[in-house]
Amino acid sequence: MPYPRGMTDLLRYDEDTAFALADDAATVSAIVRRTPVDRLRATRLGEWTAVEVIGHLADAAEIFAERVRRCLEEDRPRLEPYDQDALAAERRNGERDPLELSRRLQSAHSRIVQLMQRPGAAARPAVHGAWGETDAGHVAAYQAKHSHDHVAELQGRFPPVSSQGESPLQPPF
């Protein structure tokens, strides 16, 4: 499967990336806690429902956490692409509990942040089947960007609402 243009250029992992991973997992957790499951299953975001997108995020986060681990523990591991549609169908993400998916996402993102705290972690090399030469920093940062793009889409469809029925980020004029 081809990757979007610009997404295979080496990305840098830094403190902002770590915060983005944590923030996006927390945002998904908030969305699944405040949104009825039926609405998450009925809302389509392109080809997938919101629950399927959340499942995709959890799947990808676990795969990328494992890739980061391999970068740190193996010498230049070969990282192979995966078929996200086949994995989603196999795992039947649309039927899963959104809270369970959210917890998986949070756990995997936390694992990435913890692994990347090791000295020299970001520079640990790997070879990706589609990207070529890469490193753990790019792998972690790619997951952060990938996750953030999907979370922004989810957030747009399920914005937070205050007790007055308005977005808490907008003043009531």
matplotlib code that plots the C-alpha trace (Angstrom):
import matplotlib.pyplot as plt

x = [0.0, 1.5, 2.1, 1.0, 3.6, 5.8, 4.9, 8.0, 10.4, 12.1, 10.1, 11.6, 10.5, 10.6, 8.8, 5.9, 5.5, 5.3, 2.6, 0.7, 0.6, -0.7, -3.2, -4.6, -5.2, -6.9, -9.1, -10.3, -10.9, -13.1, -15.0, -15.9, -16.9, -19.3, -20.7, -23.3, -22.0, -24.8, -23.8, -20.1, -21.2, -23.5, -21.3, -19.2, -15.8, -15.1, -15.3, -15.2, -17.5, -16.1, -15.7, -13.7, -11.5, -10.8, -10.1, -7.7, -6.0, -5.6, -4.3, -1.8, -0.6, 0.1, 2.0, 4.0, 4.8, 6.1, 8.1, 9.7, 10.5, 12.2, 14.2, 15.6, 16.2, 17.3, 20.0, 18.4, 15.2, 13.2, 9.7, 7.1, 4.0, 0.6, -2.8, -4.9, -8.2, -7.5, -6.5, -9.6, -11.8, -10.0, -10.3, -13.9, -13.2, -16.7, -18.2, -15.7, -16.3, -15.0, -13.8, -11.6, -10.2, -9.5, -7.6, -5.5, -4.7, -3.7, -1.6, 0.3, 0.9, 2.2, 4.5, 5.9, 6.6, 8.3, 10.4, 11.5, 12.7, 15.7, 19.0, 19.7, 16.3, 15.3, 18.4, 18.1, 18.0, 15.5, 14.6, 11.0, 9.7, 8.1, 10.1, 13.6, 16.1, 14.4, 14.8, 12.8, 12.3, 10.5, 8.5, 7.2, 6.6, 4.8, 2.4, 1.9, 1.0, -1.1, -3.0, -3.4, -4.9, -7.6, -8.2, -8.8, -11.4, -13.1, -13.0, -14.6, -17.5, -17.7, -16.8, -16.9, -20.1, -20.5, -23.4, -25.1, -24.9, -22.1, -18.5, -16.4, -13.8, -16.2, -17.5, -21.3, -22.1]
y = [0.0, 3.4, 6.0, 9.6, 11.9, 13.5, 10.9, 8.9, 11.8, 11.3, 12.9, 14.0, 12.7, 15.3, 16.3, 17.7, 14.4, 12.7, 15.1, 14.6, 10.8, 11.3, 14.0, 12.2, 9.0, 11.1, 12.8, 9.5, 8.3, 11.4, 10.9, 7.3, 8.1, 10.9, 9.6, 6.8, 3.6, 3.5, 7.0, 5.9, 2.8, 4.8, 7.8, 7.2, 8.8, 7.9, 4.1, 3.3, 4.1, 6.0, 2.8, 1.3, 4.3, 4.0, 0.3, 1.2, 3.7, 1.1, -1.5, 0.9, 2.2, -1.4, -2.2, 1.0, 0.5, -3.0, -1.5, 1.1, -1.7, -3.7, -0.7, -0.4, -4.1, -5.4, -4.4, -2.7, -4.7, -5.1, -3.6, -4.8, -2.8, -4.2, -4.3, -2.1, -3.1, -6.8, -6.3, -4.3, -7.0, -9.8, -8.1, -7.0, -3.6, -2.3, -4.8, -4.1, -2.0, 1.5, 1.9, -1.2, 0.2, 3.5, 1.7, -0.2, 3.1, 4.7, 1.8, 1.6, 5.3, 5.3, 2.4, 4.4, 7.4, 5.2, 3.5, 6.7, 8.1, 5.7, 7.6, 7.4, 5.8, 8.2, 7.4, 3.6, 2.4, 0.1, -0.7, -0.4, -2.5, 0.6, 3.5, 2.1, 3.4, 4.9, 5.1, 4.7, 8.5, 8.5, 5.4, 7.0, 10.4, 8.8, 7.1, 10.4, 12.2, 9.4, 9.3, 13.0, 13.2, 10.6, 12.1, 15.6, 14.1, 12.3, 15.5, 17.4, 14.9, 14.6, 18.0, 18.5, 20.1, 22.0, 21.7, 24.7, 22.8, 24.9, 24.1, 25.0, 26.6, 29.2, 32.2, 32.4, 35.6]
z = [0.0, -1.0, 1.7, 1.2, -0.3, 2.4, 5.0, 4.4, 4.8, 8.1, 10.9, 14.2, 17.6, 20.4, 23.5, 21.5, 19.8, 23.2, 24.3, 21.1, 21.6, 25.2, 24.3, 21.3, 23.4, 26.1, 23.4, 22.1, 25.7, 26.3, 23.0, 23.8, 27.3, 26.3, 23.1, 22.9, 21.4, 18.8, 17.6, 17.3, 15.3, 13.0, 12.3, 9.1, 8.5, 5.0, 4.5, 8.2, 11.2, 14.1, 16.1, 13.2, 13.0, 16.8, 16.3, 13.4, 15.7, 18.4, 15.9, 14.4, 17.8, 18.9, 15.7, 15.9, 19.6, 18.6, 15.8, 18.2, 20.6, 17.8, 16.7, 20.3, 20.9, 17.5, 15.1, 12.1, 12.2, 9.0, 9.5, 7.0, 6.0, 7.0, 5.4, 7.6, 5.9, 6.3, 9.9, 10.7, 9.1, 10.9, 14.3, 13.6, 15.0, 14.2, 16.7, 19.5, 22.7, 22.0, 25.6, 25.2, 21.9, 23.6, 26.4, 23.9, 22.1, 25.4, 26.5, 23.1, 23.0, 26.5, 25.6, 22.7, 24.9, 27.6, 25.0, 23.4, 26.7, 26.5, 25.7, 21.9, 21.2, 18.3, 16.3, 16.4, 12.8, 11.0, 7.4, 6.5, 3.5, 1.9, 3.4, 3.2, 5.8, 8.8, 12.6, 15.8, 16.0, 12.6, 13.5, 16.7, 15.1, 12.1, 14.5, 16.3, 13.1, 11.8, 15.0, 15.2, 11.8, 12.6, 16.1, 14.6, 12.3, 15.2, 17.3, 14.5, 14.5, 18.3, 19.8, 23.5, 24.8, 28.0, 30.4, 28.6, 25.3, 23.8, 23.0, 26.1, 23.9, 22.5, 24.5, 24.7, 22.9]

ax = plt.figure().add_subplot(projection="3d")
ax.plot(x, y, z, "-o")
ax.set_aspect("equal")
plt.show()
